[in-house]
């Protein structure tokens, strides 16, 4: 009888552990949908990578960049999965499936593609993590990877977080097309 009780306790404990969120605080299960991008400069030089993971609270975006000028840079999700050099205008405007204005400080904002500025250190590298609330990789009312895809763009300057449509962030210095998987 004791062995059966111990076995039942172990089953309950392992079930509880499997259902508990990871210690990293992420709400994403191991099999969560993901998208990836390799960032490149206008001359084709590598500028880093992006990983987007779908979780219950939205899209977890991790940007790791290199080769940037030191200082603040705007980072946005753009509406079209195209990064034609040298200026990357093929990526279109900011991802905005909800039809809002630009910027977290805009009373009528914000685009779903608006993210915080990223600081590049003296070595030109920077990292940023952000959660896009309510976003999904595919499906639902706000899919990131719709028929024309999406891209991550790093701009030359910081986003002022209020000017519509793009935050006066300057030229596009790096771009990466997001793809599922």
Beta strands, then each sheet from edge to edge (+ up, - down):
strand 1: 34-40
strand 2: 46-55
strand 3: 58-65
strand 4: 71-73
strand 5: 75-78
strand 6: 118-120
strand 7: 126-133
strand 8: 151-155
strand 9: 172-177
strand 10: 179-180
sheet 1: 7+ 3- 2+ 1- 10+
sheet 2: 4+ 6-
sheet 3: 5+ 8- 9+
end
